[in-house]
C-alpha cells in the first residue's frame, strides 16, 4: 500500500508562483511514475505533468509547458510541482498520483486575477 500526502496549495495572484509537494510512504520501491492531475470546478480531472521515478523523464500538458516543472527527491520520496507565471485557468484541486493508481487527497490552488 502507498500513501500520498500533498501540500503547498493556496491562493496566489496571476503571474505568481507556488510549489506543490507530494510525499509518498509505504511501498516505495519498484518501477513507477508519479505526477499531478488537476480538476477545476465543473470540469473533468486533467493531466498536468508526470515523471518517471527512476529515469527522471518528464511529460507535461501543453497548457503548462514552460511554466511548470516537475521534479523528485529520492531521499524524501517526494515529488514536486513548481508552478510559475500562473494563470487564472490554473485554478483547481491538484491531485498527486502514482501510476494513476494511488492518489492523494488533493490540494486547492486558487489563482486570482
C-alpha beads as a LAMMPS data file, in Angstrom:
LAMMPS data file: protein, C-alpha beads

113 atoms
112 bonds

1 atom types
1 bond types

-500.0 500.0 xlo xhi
-500.0 500.0 ylo yhi
-500.0 500.0 zlo zhi

Masses

1 110.0

Atoms # bond

1 1 1 0.000 0.000 0.000
2 1 1 1.143 3.531 -0.823
3 1 1 0.030 6.727 0.838
4 1 1 0.407 10.113 -0.845
5 1 1 0.111 13.406 1.008
6 1 1 0.055 16.690 -0.888
7 1 1 0.898 20.107 0.470
8 1 1 1.700 23.590 -0.774
9 1 1 -1.578 24.720 -2.252
10 1 1 -3.028 28.136 -1.597
11 1 1 -4.032 31.463 -3.053
12 1 1 -1.767 33.296 -5.477
13 1 1 -2.175 36.184 -7.875
14 1 1 -1.884 35.897 -11.624
15 1 1 1.787 35.762 -12.558
16 1 1 2.755 34.378 -9.169
17 1 1 4.311 31.062 -8.153
18 1 1 3.538 28.094 -5.934
19 1 1 5.302 24.828 -5.233
20 1 1 3.339 21.692 -4.503
21 1 1 4.812 18.713 -2.706
22 1 1 3.674 15.105 -2.610
23 1 1 5.257 12.828 -0.049
24 1 1 4.931 9.090 -0.549
25 1 1 5.046 6.483 2.200
26 1 1 4.521 2.785 2.316
27 1 1 5.793 0.627 -0.513
28 1 1 8.026 2.982 -2.495
29 1 1 10.290 0.568 -4.348
30 1 1 9.911 -0.644 -7.897
31 1 1 9.350 0.963 -11.269
32 1 1 6.710 3.625 -11.378
33 1 1 5.815 7.126 -12.386
34 1 1 4.420 9.904 -10.282
35 1 1 2.693 13.056 -11.280
36 1 1 -0.102 15.524 -10.998
37 1 1 -3.600 15.923 -12.295
38 1 1 -5.932 18.808 -11.576
39 1 1 -9.656 19.375 -11.550
40 1 1 -11.340 22.726 -11.979
41 1 1 -14.913 23.310 -10.795
42 1 1 -17.380 21.710 -13.162
43 1 1 -14.656 20.117 -15.263
44 1 1 -13.100 16.700 -15.541
45 1 1 -9.796 15.844 -13.961
46 1 1 -6.967 16.580 -16.400
47 1 1 -3.330 15.610 -16.765
48 1 1 -0.733 18.172 -15.706
49 1 1 2.682 16.521 -15.511
50 1 1 4.381 13.221 -14.817
51 1 1 7.879 11.992 -14.021
52 1 1 9.428 8.554 -14.259
53 1 1 10.832 7.907 -10.804
54 1 1 13.928 6.071 -11.989
55 1 1 14.934 7.927 -15.143
56 1 1 13.561 11.354 -14.340
57 1 1 11.893 11.587 -17.744
58 1 1 9.131 14.169 -17.642
59 1 1 5.995 14.935 -19.616
60 1 1 3.767 17.987 -19.449
61 1 1 0.380 19.085 -20.646
62 1 1 0.668 21.690 -23.376
63 1 1 -1.134 24.189 -21.177
64 1 1 1.649 24.189 -18.568
65 1 1 4.787 23.652 -20.667
66 1 1 7.381 26.297 -19.967
67 1 1 5.658 27.363 -16.750
68 1 1 5.519 24.233 -14.558
69 1 1 8.373 21.953 -13.588
70 1 1 8.015 18.527 -12.027
71 1 1 10.896 17.026 -10.054
72 1 1 11.561 14.338 -7.480
73 1 1 13.737 13.891 -4.411
74 1 1 14.759 10.323 -3.701
75 1 1 15.777 10.810 -0.088
76 1 1 12.354 12.161 0.835
77 1 1 10.250 10.040 -1.550
78 1 1 8.727 13.295 -2.648
79 1 1 7.651 14.729 -5.965
80 1 1 7.334 18.463 -6.508
81 1 1 5.462 20.692 -8.913
82 1 1 6.930 24.149 -9.284
83 1 1 4.332 26.420 -10.843
84 1 1 5.446 29.789 -12.228
85 1 1 3.722 32.535 -14.174
86 1 1 0.422 31.187 -13.029
87 1 1 -2.846 31.912 -14.792
88 1 1 -6.433 32.047 -13.607
89 1 1 -7.128 28.834 -15.522
90 1 1 -4.621 27.003 -13.324
91 1 1 -7.169 27.176 -10.520
92 1 1 -8.350 23.817 -9.262
93 1 1 -7.698 20.931 -6.935
94 1 1 -4.355 19.323 -7.658
95 1 1 -4.005 15.613 -7.105
96 1 1 -0.787 13.680 -6.827
97 1 1 -0.729 10.128 -8.133
98 1 1 1.496 7.139 -8.513
99 1 1 0.885 5.187 -11.701
100 1 1 -2.602 6.754 -11.679
101 1 1 -3.465 4.023 -9.205
102 1 1 -2.676 5.602 -5.854
103 1 1 -3.966 9.121 -5.296
104 1 1 -3.533 11.831 -2.715
105 1 1 -6.381 13.731 -1.135
106 1 1 -5.817 16.823 -3.256
107 1 1 -4.726 20.368 -2.510
108 1 1 -6.567 23.510 -3.575
109 1 1 -4.826 26.037 -5.798
110 1 1 -6.549 29.332 -6.497
111 1 1 -5.146 31.936 -8.868
112 1 1 -6.812 35.321 -8.549
113 1 1 -6.849 37.965 -11.242

Bonds

1 1 1 2
2 1 2 3
3 1 3 4
4 1 4 5
5 1 5 6
6 1 6 7
7 1 7 8
8 1 8 9
9 1 9 10
10 1 10 11
11 1 11 12
12 1 12 13
13 1 13 14
14 1 14 15
15 1 15 16
16 1 16 17
17 1 17 18
18 1 18 19
19 1 19 20
20 1 20 21
21 1 21 22
22 1 22 23
23 1 23 24
24 1 24 25
25 1 25 26
26 1 26 27
27 1 27 28
28 1 28 29
29 1 29 30
30 1 30 31
31 1 31 32
32 1 32 33
33 1 33 34
34 1 34 35
35 1 35 36
36 1 36 37
37 1 37 38
38 1 38 39
39 1 39 40
40 1 40 41
41 1 41 42
42 1 42 43
43 1 43 44
44 1 44 45
45 1 45 46
46 1 46 47
47 1 47 48
48 1 48 49
49 1 49 50
50 1 50 51
51 1 51 52
52 1 52 53
53 1 53 54
54 1 54 55
55 1 55 56
56 1 56 57
57 1 57 58
58 1 58 59
59 1 59 60
60 1 60 61
61 1 61 62
62 1 62 63
63 1 63 64
64 1 64 65
65 1 65 66
66 1 66 67
67 1 67 68
68 1 68 69
69 1 69 70
70 1 70 71
71 1 71 72
72 1 72 73
73 1 73 74
74 1 74 75
75 1 75 76
76 1 76 77
77 1 77 78
78 1 78 79
79 1 79 80
80 1 80 81
81 1 81 82
82 1 82 83
83 1 83 84
84 1 84 85
85 1 85 86
86 1 86 87
87 1 87 88
88 1 88 89
89 1 89 90
90 1 90 91
91 1 91 92
92 1 92 93
93 1 93 94
94 1 94 95
95 1 95 96
96 1 96 97
97 1 97 98
98 1 98 99
99 1 99 100
100 1 100 101
101 1 101 102
102 1 102 103
103 1 103 104
104 1 104 105
105 1 105 106
106 1 106 107
107 1 107 108
108 1 108 109
109 1 109 110
110 1 110 111
111 1 111 112
112 1 112 113
